[in-house]
């Protein structure tokens, strides 16, 4: 692995994490790493909300040289 990170959790969050770890059999550290990976993936795909958006005329035929006849 690599780096160690220490975090202080509120009691309810710590209890939830412990419960999830017990229920799934997955270590607490893996649950936290997976959630950080999900957050990173979500932040790198924020540009996708712009996909398909174009500034300018909605109908490209209104541009000079492309007018309808």
N, CA, C and O atoms as a GROMACS GRO file, in nm:
protein
  276
    1UNK      N    1   0.085  -0.117   0.000
    1UNK     CA    2   0.000   0.000   0.000
    1UNK      C    3   0.088   0.122   0.000
    1UNK      O    4   0.198   0.122  -0.057
    2UNK      N    5   0.040   0.225   0.064
    2UNK     CA    6   0.116   0.347   0.059
    2UNK      C    7   0.104   0.429   0.184
    2UNK      O    8   0.179   0.409   0.279
    3UNK      N    9   0.012   0.518   0.185
    3UNK     CA   10   0.002   0.618   0.290
    3UNK      C   11  -0.106   0.582   0.392
    3UNK      O   12  -0.206   0.517   0.361
    4UNK      N   13  -0.082   0.626   0.514
    4UNK     CA   14  -0.178   0.604   0.622
    4UNK      C   15  -0.250   0.734   0.652
    4UNK      O   16  -0.188   0.841   0.655
    5UNK      N   17  -0.378   0.725   0.673
    5UNK     CA   18  -0.460   0.841   0.704
    5UNK      C   19  -0.540   0.810   0.830
    5UNK      O   20  -0.604   0.705   0.839
    6UNK      N   21  -0.536   0.900   0.925
    6UNK     CA   22  -0.614   0.884   1.047
    6UNK      C   23  -0.727   0.984   1.044
    6UNK      O   24  -0.706   1.103   1.020
    7UNK      N   25  -0.850   0.936   1.069
    7UNK     CA   26  -0.967   1.023   1.067
    7UNK      C   27  -1.045   1.003   1.196
    7UNK      O   28  -1.053   0.892   1.249
    8UNK      N   29  -1.102   1.111   1.244
    8UNK     CA   30  -1.191   1.102   1.360
    8UNK      C   31  -1.334   1.104   1.308
    8UNK      O   32  -1.374   1.195   1.235
    9UNK      N   33  -1.409   1.004   1.348
    9UNK     CA   34  -1.547   0.992   1.304
    9UNK      C   35  -1.642   1.021   1.420
    9UNK      O   36  -1.611   0.993   1.535
   10UNK      N   37  -1.756   1.078   1.386
   10UNK     CA   38  -1.860   1.094   1.487
   10UNK      C   39  -1.910   0.956   1.525
   10UNK      O   40  -1.895   0.860   1.450
   11UNK      N   41  -1.968   0.948   1.643
   11UNK     CA   42  -2.009   0.818   1.697
   11UNK      C   43  -2.103   0.743   1.602
   11UNK      O   44  -2.085   0.624   1.579
   12UNK      N   45  -2.202   0.813   1.547
   12UNK     CA   46  -2.299   0.745   1.459
   12UNK      C   47  -2.234   0.694   1.331
   12UNK      O   48  -2.269   0.587   1.282
   13UNK      N   49  -2.140   0.769   1.278
   13UNK     CA   50  -2.071   0.726   1.155
   13UNK      C   51  -1.979   0.607   1.184
   13UNK      O   52  -1.969   0.514   1.104
   14UNK      N   53  -1.911   0.612   1.299
   14UNK     CA   54  -1.824   0.501   1.337
   14UNK      C   55  -1.906   0.373   1.359
   14UNK      O   56  -1.863   0.264   1.321
   15UNK      N   57  -2.022   0.388   1.421
   15UNK     CA   58  -2.109   0.272   1.443
   15UNK      C   59  -2.159   0.215   1.311
   15UNK      O   60  -2.165   0.094   1.293
   16UNK      N   61  -2.195   0.305   1.217
   16UNK     CA   62  -2.241   0.259   1.086
   16UNK      C   63  -2.130   0.183   1.016
   16UNK      O   64  -2.153   0.076   0.959
   17UNK      N   65  -2.008   0.238   1.019
   17UNK     CA   66  -1.894   0.173   0.953
   17UNK      C   67  -1.867   0.036   1.013
   17UNK      O   68  -1.844  -0.060   0.941
   18UNK      N   69  -1.870   0.028   1.145
   18UNK     CA   70  -1.849  -0.100   1.213
   18UNK      C   71  -1.958  -0.200   1.175
   18UNK      O   72  -1.929  -0.318   1.151
   19UNK      N   73  -2.083  -0.154   1.170
   19UNK     CA   74  -2.195  -0.240   1.134
   19UNK      C   75  -2.180  -0.293   0.991
   19UNK      O   76  -2.200  -0.412   0.965
   20UNK      N   77  -2.144  -0.203   0.899
   20UNK     CA   78  -2.126  -0.244   0.758
   20UNK      C   79  -2.012  -0.345   0.745
   20UNK      O   80  -2.023  -0.442   0.670
   21UNK      N   81  -1.904  -0.322   0.818
   21UNK     CA   82  -1.791  -0.414   0.813
   21UNK      C   83  -1.830  -0.552   0.866
   21UNK      O   84  -1.794  -0.654   0.808
   22UNK      N   85  -1.904  -0.554   0.976
   22UNK     CA   86  -1.949  -0.682   1.032
   22UNK      C   87  -2.047  -0.752   0.938
   22UNK      O   88  -2.040  -0.873   0.918
   23UNK      N   89  -2.139  -0.674   0.882
   23UNK     CA   90  -2.243  -0.730   0.796
   23UNK      C   91  -2.185  -0.788   0.667
   23UNK      O   92  -2.226  -0.895   0.624
   24UNK      N   93  -2.090  -0.717   0.606
   24UNK     CA   94  -2.037  -0.758   0.476
   24UNK      C   95  -1.911  -0.843   0.486
   24UNK      O   96  -1.875  -0.911   0.390
   25UNK      N   97  -1.844  -0.838   0.601
   25UNK     CA   98  -1.719  -0.911   0.614
   25UNK      C   99  -1.602  -0.839   0.548
   25UNK      O  100  -1.494  -0.895   0.532
   26UNK      N  101  -1.625  -0.716   0.509
   26UNK     CA  102  -1.522  -0.635   0.444
   26UNK      C  103  -1.458  -0.547   0.550
   26UNK      O  104  -1.529  -0.486   0.630
   27UNK      N  105  -1.325  -0.538   0.552
   27UNK     CA  106  -1.259  -0.454   0.653
   27UNK      C  107  -1.300  -0.307   0.640
   27UNK      O  108  -1.331  -0.259   0.531
   28UNK      N  109  -1.300  -0.237   0.753
   28UNK     CA  110  -1.338  -0.096   0.754
   28UNK      C  111  -1.253  -0.014   0.658
   28UNK      O  112  -1.305   0.073   0.588
   29UNK      N  113  -1.124  -0.040   0.655
   29UNK     CA  114  -1.034   0.034   0.566
   29UNK      C  115  -1.071   0.019   0.420
   29UNK      O  116  -1.062   0.115   0.343
   30UNK      N  117  -1.112  -0.102   0.381
   30UNK     CA  118  -1.151  -0.125   0.242
   30UNK      C  119  -1.279  -0.049   0.209
   30UNK      O  120  -1.293   0.006   0.100
   31UNK      N  121  -1.373  -0.047   0.303
   31UNK     CA  122  -1.498   0.028   0.281
   31UNK      C  123  -1.465   0.175   0.259
   31UNK      O  124  -1.518   0.237   0.166
   32UNK      N  125  -1.379   0.230   0.342
   32UNK     CA  126  -1.341   0.371   0.330
   32UNK      C  127  -1.269   0.396   0.198
   32UNK      O  128  -1.299   0.493   0.129
   33UNK      N  129  -1.173   0.310   0.162
   33UNK     CA  130  -1.101   0.326   0.034
   33UNK      C  131  -1.196   0.320  -0.085
   33UNK      O  132  -1.183   0.398  -0.179
   34UNK      N  133  -1.291   0.227  -0.081
   34UNK     CA  134  -1.388   0.216  -0.191
   34UNK      C  135  -1.471   0.344  -0.205
   34UNK      O  136  -1.497   0.390  -0.316
   35UNK      N  137  -1.511   0.401  -0.092
   35UNK     CA  138  -1.591   0.524  -0.096
   35UNK      C  139  -1.508   0.642  -0.148
   35UNK      O  140  -1.560   0.727  -0.221
   36UNK      N  141  -1.381   0.647  -0.112
   36UNK     CA  142  -1.294   0.753  -0.164
   36UNK      C  143  -1.277   0.737  -0.315
   36UNK      O  144  -1.278   0.836  -0.388
   37UNK      N  145  -1.261   0.614  -0.362
   37UNK     CA  146  -1.250   0.589  -0.506
   37UNK      C  147  -1.375   0.633  -0.580
   37UNK      O  148  -1.367   0.692  -0.687
   38UNK      N  149  -1.493   0.605  -0.522
   38UNK     CA  150  -1.619   0.648  -0.584
   38UNK      C  151  -1.626   0.800  -0.592
   38UNK      O  152  -1.669   0.855  -0.693
   39UNK      N  153  -1.585   0.866  -0.486
   39UNK     CA  154  -1.587   1.013  -0.484
   39UNK      C  155  -1.492   1.069  -0.590
   39UNK      O  156  -1.524   1.167  -0.657
   40UNK      N  157  -1.376   1.007  -0.604
   40UNK     CA  158  -1.280   1.053  -0.705
   40UNK      C  159  -1.335   1.032  -0.845
   40UNK      O  160  -1.321   1.120  -0.931
   41UNK      N  161  -1.396   0.918  -0.870
   41UNK     CA  162  -1.453   0.890  -1.003
   41UNK      C  163  -1.565   0.988  -1.035
   41UNK      O  164  -1.578   1.034  -1.148
   42UNK      N  165  -1.646   1.021  -0.936
   42UNK     CA  166  -1.757   1.114  -0.958
   42UNK      C  167  -1.705   1.254  -0.989
   42UNK      O  168  -1.762   1.325  -1.072
   43UNK      N  169  -1.597   1.294  -0.924
   43UNK     CA  170  -1.546   1.430  -0.947
   43UNK      C  171  -1.476   1.441  -1.081
   43UNK      O  172  -1.474   1.550  -1.138
   44UNK      N  173  -1.418   1.334  -1.134
   44UNK     CA  174  -1.350   1.342  -1.263
   44UNK      C  175  -1.449   1.335  -1.378
   44UNK      O  176  -1.413   1.367  -1.492
   45UNK      N  177  -1.571   1.294  -1.353
   45UNK     CA  178  -1.669   1.286  -1.460
   45UNK      C  179  -1.767   1.401  -1.458
   45UNK      O  180  -1.869   1.397  -1.527
   46UNK      N  181  -1.738   1.505  -1.380
   46UNK     CA  182  -1.830   1.617  -1.374
   46UNK      C  183  -1.838   1.690  -1.508
   46UNK      O  184  -1.938   1.757  -1.535
   47UNK      N  185  -1.735   1.677  -1.592
   47UNK     CA  186  -1.739   1.741  -1.723
   47UNK      C  187  -1.846   1.679  -1.813
   47UNK      O  188  -1.888   1.742  -1.910
   48UNK      N  189  -1.890   1.559  -1.782
   48UNK     CA  190  -1.989   1.492  -1.866
   48UNK      C  191  -2.123   1.564  -1.865
   48UNK      O  192  -2.204   1.546  -1.956
   49UNK      N  193  -2.149   1.646  -1.763
   49UNK     CA  194  -2.274   1.722  -1.762
   49UNK      C  195  -2.277   1.822  -1.876
   49UNK      O  196  -2.384   1.870  -1.914
   50UNK      N  197  -2.161   1.854  -1.931
   50UNK     CA  198  -2.153   1.949  -2.042
   50UNK      C  199  -2.161   1.880  -2.178
   50UNK      O  200  -2.172   1.948  -2.280
   51UNK      N  201  -2.157   1.749  -2.181
   51UNK     CA  202  -2.159   1.677  -2.307
   51UNK      C  203  -2.284   1.710  -2.386
   51UNK      O  204  -2.395   1.700  -2.334
   52UNK      N  205  -2.267   1.748  -2.510
   52UNK     CA  206  -2.380   1.777  -2.596
   52UNK      C  207  -2.425   1.922  -2.590
   52UNK      O  208  -2.513   1.962  -2.666
   53UNK      N  209  -2.366   2.001  -2.502
   53UNK     CA  210  -2.407   2.141  -2.495
   53UNK      C  211  -2.321   2.223  -2.591
   53UNK      O  212  -2.198   2.208  -2.595
   54UNK      N  213  -2.385   2.307  -2.666
   54UNK     CA  214  -2.317   2.389  -2.766
   54UNK      C  215  -2.366   2.531  -2.752
   54UNK      O  216  -2.486   2.555  -2.738
   55UNK      N  217  -2.274   2.625  -2.758
   55UNK     CA  218  -2.314   2.766  -2.756
   55UNK      C  219  -2.340   2.809  -2.898
   55UNK      O  220  -2.273   2.765  -2.992
   56UNK      N  221  -2.437   2.895  -2.915
   56UNK     CA  222  -2.468   2.946  -3.048
   56UNK      C  223  -2.608   2.907  -3.088
   56UNK      O  224  -2.689   2.863  -3.007
   57UNK      N  225  -2.635   2.926  -3.216
   57UNK     CA  226  -2.768   2.898  -3.269
   57UNK      C  227  -2.800   2.749  -3.254
   57UNK      O  228  -2.714   2.664  -3.279
   58UNK      N  229  -2.922   2.719  -3.215
   58UNK     CA  230  -2.964   2.579  -3.203
   58UNK      C  231  -2.972   2.514  -3.340
   58UNK      O  232  -2.947   2.394  -3.356
   59UNK      N  233  -3.006   2.594  -3.438
   59UNK     CA  234  -3.018   2.542  -3.574
   59UNK      C  235  -2.898   2.593  -3.653
   59UNK      O  236  -2.893   2.711  -3.688
   60UNK      N  237  -2.803   2.508  -3.680
   60UNK     CA  238  -2.681   2.552  -3.747
   60UNK      C  239  -2.708   2.612  -3.884
   60UNK      O  240  -2.624   2.684  -3.938
   61UNK      N  241  -2.822   2.582  -3.941
   61UNK     CA  242  -2.853   2.637  -4.073
   61UNK      C  243  -2.878   2.788  -4.067
   61UNK      O  244  -2.886   2.852  -4.172
   62UNK      N  245  -2.890   2.846  -3.947
   62UNK     CA  246  -2.908   2.990  -3.936
   62UNK      C  247  -2.775   3.064  -3.944
   62UNK      O  248  -2.774   3.187  -3.951
   63UNK      N  249  -2.664   2.992  -3.942
   63UNK     CA  250  -2.534   3.056  -3.954
   63UNK      C  251  -2.514   3.106  -4.096
   63UNK      O  252  -2.563   3.046  -4.192
   64UNK      N  253  -2.441   3.214  -4.110
   64UNK     CA  254  -2.414   3.272  -4.240
   64UNK      C  255  -2.346   3.167  -4.329
   64UNK      O  256  -2.252   3.099  -4.288
   65UNK      N  257  -2.395   3.156  -4.448
   65UNK     CA  258  -2.340   3.056  -4.540
   65UNK      C  259  -2.412   2.922  -4.533
   65UNK      O  260  -2.388   2.835  -4.617
   66UNK      N  261  -2.497   2.904  -4.436
   66UNK     CA  262  -2.571   2.778  -4.421
   66UNK      C  263  -2.720   2.803  -4.413
   66UNK      O  264  -2.793   2.723  -4.354
   67UNK      N  265  -2.766   2.912  -4.471
   67UNK     CA  266  -2.907   2.946  -4.459
   67UNK      C  267  -2.994   2.852  -4.542
   67UNK      O  268  -2.950   2.795  -4.642
   68UNK      N  269  -3.119   2.837  -4.496
   68UNK     CA  270  -3.215   2.754  -4.569
   68UNK      C  271  -3.262   2.828  -4.692
   68UNK      O  272  -3.276   2.950  -4.688
   69UNK      N  273  -3.284   2.759  -4.798
   69UNK     CA  274  -3.331   2.823  -4.922
   69UNK      C  275  -3.468   2.774  -4.957
   69UNK      O  276  -3.524   2.816  -5.058
   0.00000   0.00000   0.00000
